[in-house]
Every structure is written in C-alpha cells, then in structure tokens.
Amino acid sequence: MKTPSHDLFLFIRSMTSSEKRYFKKDAKDSNTLDLFDIINEQSHYNEEDVKNKLNDSSFASNLKVHKNRLQQILLKNLRSFYEEKTAQSKIKVLIENSEIFLKKQLYDIAYAQLDKAIQFCKNYEEYELMLVALGIKARMSTYFSELNSSEDSPIVEMGRCAHLIQNYIQHATINKKILRLVDESAGDAISDLYTKIKDIIDKEVISKKEEPVSPIAERMYLYSQALMHNAKGDLQKACELTKQIVTHFEENAFIVEEKNAQYFNTIINYLTFCCRLDNAQKEVETYVNKALKHASVYEHLMPNMLYAYNAYIESLRQGGHFLKIKAILETDIKALIQKFELQKNFIAKRIMAISIESYLAYNEYDVAGTLLRDLLNTKQNLPKDMLHALYVLELVYHFDQGDFVFIENLVNAHQKRVRRNNEQLQFFDMLLSFFKKLGNTNLSEQKNIFQLHKSALPKFEDDVIYSQLNFFYNYECWVDMHIRRVPYRIIMEEKKRNDFDTRA
C-alpha cells in the first residue's frame, strides 16, 4: 500500500502562529478548517486518525483531493499574508503598480513607483528585480526625452546592474566550486586542498581582475577566502574573514531583516571556525547568544540553533569544561530537540555523541549508557566512521564498569561482522583484539597491556575511525587514565596545560 503523503503536515507544522491565525480568520469552508485543525494538532502525521476525526464521511473518503486543495488555499493565503511584508513582495507590487499606471498613460506616477522600487532594490540588494524596474524605465524613455542623454539613463543603469548580477554569479560559482572541493577532499592532505582552492581564486578572481563589486559578491568572496585559509590551517584568518561577513550584514539592517537565514548561517560559519581556536570559549558564547537572539525573532531558524550549540560544545570540550557541557545539554539542547522533534537530525546525534565524554568523565554511566543506546538504536542512519567510533565508545563504557563478559560478546559479534563483510578496518581490528585480551587478563597485568597499546596508537593517527573517535572522546587520555590510575578529567586538564606550554 502506498504511504500517505505527509507534505501537508510538514507544511502546516512549518507555519508560524500568526500565519495560522491569518488563515483561520479568513477560512470559510468548515470541512477544510476541520482538516487543518486536525492535522495541526498532530505531533506525527496519522492519516487514519485524520479520517476518523472528520465529521463528513464523503469529505474523508476523498481526503487526498482535499489535502491538495487545502495546501493550495494555504499557499494563496500566505501569498496574501506576505504581500508587502518581504522586500521582494514590496518591490514586485511597486513594479506591478507602475505597469498599471503606464497602461493608463499616467507616466509621472509610474515613474515615481519605479524610483521607489529601485531604491528598495538597492537597500535589499535585489539586483535582478532592479533590472526589471530599469527595463520598464527604458521603455518609458520615449515619454521622458531628457533620460536618453543622461549618464544615468535607464539603459546605462541597466548595464551597471547587469554587471553587478554577472559579478555576483561569478563569485557564487567560485564559492560553490570551493565548497564542492572541501566536501570531496575530506581524505586529502591539507596542503593539497589549500593549493586547489588558491588555484581557483587566482585563476577566477585575481588573474581576471574579477574582484567583487557589490556587497553580496563581497560576502561570497570573503567566505571563499575563509575556506582557503581554513584549508591552509590558518583558523585565525578564517575567523577574521567570517567575522567580517557578520559585520558586513550588521551594517545593513535591511539585509539582516530580509536575509535573516543567510545572516544566521554566517554566524554559524564563524562559530564553526572559532570553536576550534584555543581559549575562544567567551567569543563562541557571545556569538551563540547572538544567534539565539536572532533565532528568537525569526522562529523558523530556531531548529538550526543545534549547529550553534554544536560549535559551543566543541569549544567547551577543547577546554575540558565537562560540567558546562552537561549543563547546556540538560537545559537548552534537550528542550530544543524535544520542542522541534529533532531526535533524528544528524547534528543532534553528533551533539549527543560528543556529550557522552562529559558523563564518562564524571562516572555518570547511566546517562552515558542511555545516550549510547539511543545513538546505536539508529545506527542505520549513521556514517560508517561515526558508527565504528561509537562501537569503540561502547567498549570503553563497558570496560570501565567491569562488564568483561559483555565485552567479550561484543568483540566476538564485531569480529564476525567484519569478517562476513570483508571489511578492512585496521585500527578497529587492532582495538577489538586489544579489548579481547584485556578481558582475559587480571588487573595487575592490564597496565602493561595498556602501555603496549599506547605505543601502537601513533601509527593509526591517519585512520578515519581513530580520528572520528578522538573527535568524540580523547582515546589516548583514556589509555593514560588506566596506565596511571588517574581520573580522565585530570588527564585532560594536564594535557591542556601541556599543549598550552608547548605552544607558548
């Protein structure tokens, strides 16, 4: 049986409270309004429940048709709701007004409407619509002869506007090429990625003298440069450039309001670089709060706060602030996930995986175990490297609780699966053998096994599973913990001090 579409459910769920009130205020058909209310009240879409709650059986029997009709009504209603509320709608109304006045041969009034539209286009960087408005002005030049000889004639302005658009397209294309390179070069050496990005910028911008000529192109160019410096390993420069983009937005209140999602994403980009800098927790916290303040105004952005919190947790983890990580997870993050049902969202899973370390560091095994089980219960949706890193964390979790029989069963199951699938997982294979050996060794001999194991770890530094594991949990510190019999968080604090002294 074909699964009923839940597109309408997702659409209604995405609507704000004011949008829903606007629709219900003008809704005239009771059956359609009932359908809206029933779907709106659901936390998960259930078509049978919808049919059972509808009063009109003939209406319920043609539910697919009426769902499509309701969606069209909602779209029409929202177009009316947003008329002259967004920059684009305001500009389009002014352009349409000018066309009406032009047909009535009211040229002065039409001209004034177009002037207003063009000014809006400049304020909101809507160059494509500005080209449309200028095109109408050019048609009107027959009635305004003084426009033909002016340096600011509509034809000349159209050329300038077209150049702005072409220049933006150029930088947007370059940015897209670089982003694709970053995605495709995950396993490449850092120097290779930097060289490739620099080559694109040199060929497409520097040699062609295609420097940005509009604010929107300037932001694209700054981000391309930020990605280049990040690939080079210069996080400080990448942070400076992305912070410039945030400031760039904030210099134009029109843009922050109209392009609120782009502004929010720029803050996230800045946080993504900044969270990896040393001692940047205060700066990260400042910009997380900035993102939260913005998302509170534009509610549709609130689910994406997970990306800001992810950066915050990464920054806190780098400083070993496990208590803060637990505090923010237990309050802000869990409330956000629950409110917007983001449990299956990948970034939510990533946050949970990173947070496990904070509970293990304080021997809170119940919470750590719950987080692990929740993640592993959805393992079919996890990337392979992340899944195997979680398998290692699971073994760490059970070892620290002394569940040696359970560890032996886990190891045997993993080894069978690896052989059955003919997987080549060098670090993971070595680690399974290590845990199996630990389970068959008495406590007095375990220290020697841990020491031998530590000496073997450096050769796996480039292993993707080992890298992913260390992103969630400092595995070498855990090994040191068992060699020295010192709590994990103490080892982490020492490591932080040693790293700082080395850099100093």
Backbone hydrogen bonds, N-H to C=O, Kabsch-Sander energy under -0.5 kcal/mol:
donor,donor_aa,acceptor,acceptor_aa,energy
10,L,6,H,-2.2
11,F,7,D,-2.5
12,I,8,L,-3.0
13,R,9,F,-2.4
14,S,10,L,-1.4
15,M,11,F,-0.7
15,M,12,I,-1.0
20,K,16,T,-2.2
21,R,17,S,-2.3
22,Y,18,S,-2.1
23,F,19,E,-1.9
24,K,20,K,-2.5
25,K,21,R,-2.0
26,D,22,Y,-1.0
26,D,23,F,-0.6
27,A,23,F,-1.1
30,S,28,K,-0.6
33,L,29,D,-2.1
34,D,30,S,-2.7
35,L,31,N,-2.4
36,F,32,T,-2.2
37,D,33,L,-2.6
38,I,34,D,-2.7
39,I,35,L,-2.2
40,N,36,F,-2.7
41,E,37,D,-1.6
42,Q,38,I,-0.6
42,Q,39,I,-1.0
50,V,46,N,-1.7
51,K,47,E,-2.4
52,N,48,E,-2.3
53,K,49,D,-1.5
54,L,50,V,-1.1
57,S,55,N,-0.7
60,A,56,D,-2.1
61,S,57,S,-2.1
62,N,58,S,-0.8
62,N,59,F,-0.6
63,L,60,A,-1.3
66,H,62,N,-2.0
67,K,63,L,-2.7
68,N,64,K,-1.9
69,R,65,V,-2.2
70,L,66,H,-2.6
71,Q,67,K,-2.2
72,Q,68,N,-2.1
73,I,69,R,-2.4
74,L,70,L,-2.7
75,L,71,Q,-2.3
76,K,72,Q,-2.4
77,N,73,I,-2.6
78,L,74,L,-2.6
79,R,75,L,-2.1
80,S,76,K,-1.8
81,F,77,N,-2.5
82,Y,78,L,-2.6
83,E,80,S,-0.8
85,K,82,Y,-2.8
86,T,82,Y,-1.2
90,K,86,T,-2.4
91,I,87,A,-2.5
92,K,88,Q,-2.7
93,V,89,S,-2.3
94,L,90,K,-2.0
95,I,91,I,-2.4
96,E,92,K,-2.8
97,N,93,V,-2.7
98,S,94,L,-2.2
99,E,95,I,-1.9
100,I,96,E,-1.8
101,F,97,N,-2.6
102,L,98,S,-2.4
103,K,99,E,-2.1
104,K,100,I,-1.5
105,Q,102,L,-1.5
106,L,101,F,-3.1
107,Y,105,Q,-1.1
110,A,106,L,-2.2
111,Y,107,Y,-2.8
112,A,108,D,-2.0
113,Q,109,I,-2.0
114,L,110,A,-2.1
115,D,111,Y,-2.3
116,K,112,A,-2.1
117,A,113,Q,-2.2
118,I,114,L,-2.8
119,Q,115,D,-2.1
120,F,116,K,-2.1
121,C,117,A,-2.3
122,K,118,I,-2.0
123,N,119,Q,-2.3
124,Y,120,F,-2.7
125,E,121,C,-0.6
125,E,122,K,-0.6
126,E,121,C,-2.1
127,Y,125,E,-1.2
130,M,126,E,-1.7
131,L,127,Y,-2.0
132,V,128,E,-1.2
133,A,129,L,-2.4
134,L,130,M,-2.7
135,G,131,L,-1.9
136,I,132,V,-1.7
137,K,133,A,-2.0
138,A,134,L,-2.4
139,R,135,G,-1.6
140,M,136,I,-1.5
141,S,137,K,-0.6
141,S,138,A,-1.0
142,T,139,R,-0.8
143,Y,140,M,-2.2
144,F,140,M,-0.8
147,L,144,F,-2.1
148,N,145,S,-1.1
149,S,145,S,-0.6
150,S,147,L,-0.5
153,S,150,S,-1.4
157,E,153,S,-2.8
158,M,154,P,-2.4
159,G,155,I,-1.7
160,R,156,V,-1.9
161,C,157,E,-2.8
162,A,158,M,-2.8
163,H,159,G,-1.8
164,L,160,R,-2.0
165,I,161,C,-2.2
166,Q,162,A,-2.6
167,N,163,H,-2.7
168,Y,164,L,-2.2
169,I,165,I,-2.6
170,Q,166,Q,-2.3
171,H,167,N,-2.0
172,A,168,Y,-2.8
173,T,169,I,-2.4
174,I,170,Q,-2.0
175,N,171,H,-2.4
176,K,172,A,-2.1
177,K,173,T,-2.3
178,I,174,I,-2.3
179,L,175,N,-2.5
180,R,176,K,-2.2
181,L,177,K,-2.0
182,V,178,I,-2.5
183,D,179,L,-2.1
184,E,180,R,-2.3
185,S,181,L,-1.6
186,A,183,D,-0.7
188,D,185,S,-1.2
193,L,189,A,-1.7
194,Y,190,I,-2.5
195,T,191,S,-2.3
196,K,192,D,-2.1
197,I,193,L,-2.4
198,K,194,Y,-2.8
199,D,195,T,-2.2
200,I,196,K,-1.7
201,I,197,I,-2.3
202,D,198,K,-2.9
203,K,199,D,-2.5
204,E,200,I,-3.1
205,V,201,I,-2.0
206,I,201,I,-2.0
207,S,202,D,-3.2
209,K,205,V,-0.7
209,K,206,I,-1.0
210,E,205,V,-2.4
218,E,214,S,-2.5
219,R,215,P,-2.0
220,M,216,I,-1.5
221,Y,217,A,-2.5
222,L,218,E,-2.5
223,Y,219,R,-2.0
224,S,220,M,-2.2
225,Q,221,Y,-2.3
226,A,222,L,-2.1
227,L,223,Y,-2.4
228,M,224,S,-1.8
229,H,225,Q,-2.6
230,N,226,A,-2.3
231,A,227,L,-2.1
232,K,228,M,-1.4
233,G,229,H,-0.7
233,G,230,N,-0.8
234,D,229,H,-2.6
235,L,233,G,-1.4
238,A,234,D,-1.9
239,C,235,L,-2.6
240,E,236,Q,-2.2
241,L,237,K,-2.4
242,T,238,A,-2.1
243,K,239,C,-2.4
244,Q,240,E,-1.7
245,I,241,L,-1.4
246,V,242,T,-1.9
247,T,243,K,-2.5
248,H,244,Q,-2.6
249,F,245,I,-2.2
250,E,246,V,-2.2
251,E,247,T,-1.2
252,N,249,F,-2.1
255,I,252,N,-0.7
256,V,252,N,-1.8
257,E,253,A,-1.8
258,E,254,F,-2.6
259,K,255,I,-3.1
260,N,257,E,-0.7
263,Y,259,K,-2.3
264,F,260,N,-2.1
265,N,261,A,-2.6
266,T,262,Q,-1.8
267,I,263,Y,-1.7
268,I,264,F,-2.0
269,N,265,N,-2.5
270,Y,266,T,-2.3
271,L,267,I,-2.5
272,T,268,I,-2.4
273,F,269,N,-1.4
274,C,270,Y,-3.0
275,C,271,L,-2.6
276,R,273,F,-1.3
277,L,274,C,-1.9
280,A,277,L,-0.9
284,V,280,A,-2.8
285,E,281,Q,-2.8
286,T,282,K,-2.3
287,Y,283,E,-2.0
288,V,284,V,-2.3
289,N,285,E,-2.2
290,K,286,T,-1.6
291,A,287,Y,-2.2
292,L,288,V,-2.5
293,K,289,N,-2.5
294,H,290,K,-2.0
295,A,291,A,-2.8
296,S,292,L,-1.9
297,V,293,K,-0.9
297,V,294,H,-0.7
298,Y,294,H,-2.1
299,E,297,V,-0.8
301,L,298,Y,-2.4
302,M,299,E,-1.8
304,N,301,L,-1.3
305,M,302,M,-2.2
306,L,303,P,-1.4
307,Y,304,N,-1.4
308,A,304,N,-0.7
309,Y,305,M,-2.7
310,N,306,L,-2.4
311,A,307,Y,-1.8
312,Y,308,A,-2.1
313,I,309,Y,-2.7
314,E,310,N,-2.1
315,S,311,A,-2.2
316,L,312,Y,-2.6
317,R,313,I,-2.9
318,Q,314,E,-1.9
319,G,315,S,-1.2
320,G,317,R,-1.4
321,H,316,L,-2.8
322,F,320,G,-1.7
325,I,321,H,-1.8
326,K,322,F,-2.3
327,A,323,L,-2.1
328,I,324,K,-2.6
329,L,325,I,-2.1
330,E,326,K,-2.5
331,T,327,A,-1.2
333,I,328,I,-2.3
334,K,329,L,-1.8
335,A,331,T,-1.9
336,L,332,D,-2.1
337,I,333,I,-2.7
338,Q,334,K,-2.3
339,K,335,A,-2.5
340,F,336,L,-2.1
341,E,337,I,-0.6
341,E,338,Q,-0.5
342,L,337,I,-2.1
345,N,342,L,-1.5
349,K,345,N,-1.8
350,R,346,F,-2.4
351,I,347,I,-2.1
352,M,348,A,-2.2
353,A,349,K,-2.5
354,I,350,R,-2.3
355,S,351,I,-2.1
356,I,352,M,-1.1
356,I,353,A,-0.5
357,E,354,I,-0.8
358,S,355,S,-0.7
359,Y,355,S,-1.1
359,Y,356,I,-0.5
360,L,356,I,-2.3
361,A,357,E,-2.6
362,Y,358,S,-0.6
363,N,360,L,-1.7
364,E,359,Y,-3.1
365,Y,363,N,-1.5
368,A,364,E,-2.1
369,G,365,Y,-2.8
370,T,366,D,-2.0
371,L,367,V,-2.4
372,L,368,A,-2.3
373,R,369,G,-2.7
374,D,370,T,-2.5
375,L,371,L,-2.0
376,L,372,L,-2.8
377,N,373,R,-1.9
378,T,375,L,-1.2
379,K,376,L,-1.3
381,N,378,T,-2.0
382,L,379,K,-1.6
387,L,383,P,-2.5
388,H,384,K,-2.3
389,A,385,D,-1.9
390,L,386,M,-2.1
391,Y,387,L,-1.9
392,V,388,H,-1.8
393,L,389,A,-2.2
394,E,390,L,-2.3
395,L,391,Y,-1.7
396,V,392,V,-2.5
397,Y,393,L,-2.9
398,H,394,E,-2.1
399,F,395,L,-2.5
400,D,396,V,-2.4
401,Q,397,Y,-0.6
402,G,399,F,-1.7
403,D,398,H,-2.8
404,F,402,G,-1.6
407,I,403,D,-2.2
408,E,404,F,-2.3
409,N,405,V,-1.9
410,L,406,F,-2.5
411,V,407,I,-3.0
412,N,408,E,-2.3
413,A,409,N,-2.2
414,H,410,L,-2.6
415,Q,411,V,-2.7
416,K,412,N,-2.2
417,R,413,A,-2.1
418,V,414,H,-2.7
419,R,415,Q,-2.2
420,R,416,K,-2.8
421,N,417,R,-2.4
422,N,419,R,-0.7
423,E,418,V,-2.3
425,L,423,E,-0.9
429,D,425,L,-3.1
430,M,426,Q,-2.4
431,L,427,F,-2.6
432,L,428,F,-2.3
433,S,429,D,-1.9
434,F,430,M,-2.0
435,F,431,L,-2.6
436,K,432,L,-2.0
437,K,433,S,-2.2
438,L,434,F,-2.2
439,G,435,F,-2.0
440,N,436,K,-0.7
440,N,437,K,-0.8
441,T,438,L,-1.7
445,E,442,N,-1.1
446,Q,442,N,-1.0
446,Q,443,L,-0.6
447,K,443,L,-0.6
449,I,445,E,-1.4
450,F,446,Q,-2.6
451,Q,447,K,-2.2
452,L,448,N,-2.3
453,H,449,I,-2.4
454,K,450,F,-2.4
455,S,451,Q,-1.8
456,A,452,L,-0.9
456,A,453,H,-0.7
457,L,453,H,-0.7
457,L,454,K,-0.9
459,K,456,A,-0.7
460,F,457,L,-2.5
461,E,458,P,-1.6
463,D,460,F,-1.8
467,S,463,D,-2.5
468,Q,464,V,-2.2
469,L,465,I,-2.6
470,N,466,Y,-2.2
471,F,467,S,-1.1
472,F,468,Q,-1.1
472,F,469,L,-0.7
473,Y,469,L,-2.9
475,Y,473,Y,-1.5
478,W,474,N,-1.6
479,V,475,Y,-2.1
480,D,476,E,-2.6
481,M,477,C,-2.3
482,H,478,W,-1.4
483,I,479,V,-1.5
484,R,480,D,-3.1
485,R,481,M,-1.4
486,V,481,M,-1.1
490,I,487,P,-0.6
491,I,487,P,-1.9
492,M,488,Y,-2.4
493,E,489,R,-1.9
494,E,490,I,-2.2
495,K,491,I,-2.5
496,K,492,M,-2.3
497,R,493,E,-2.1
498,N,494,E,-2.7
499,D,495,K,-2.8
500,F,496,K,-2.1
501,D,497,R,-2.5
502,T,498,N,-2.4
503,R,499,D,-2.1
504,A,500,F,-2.4
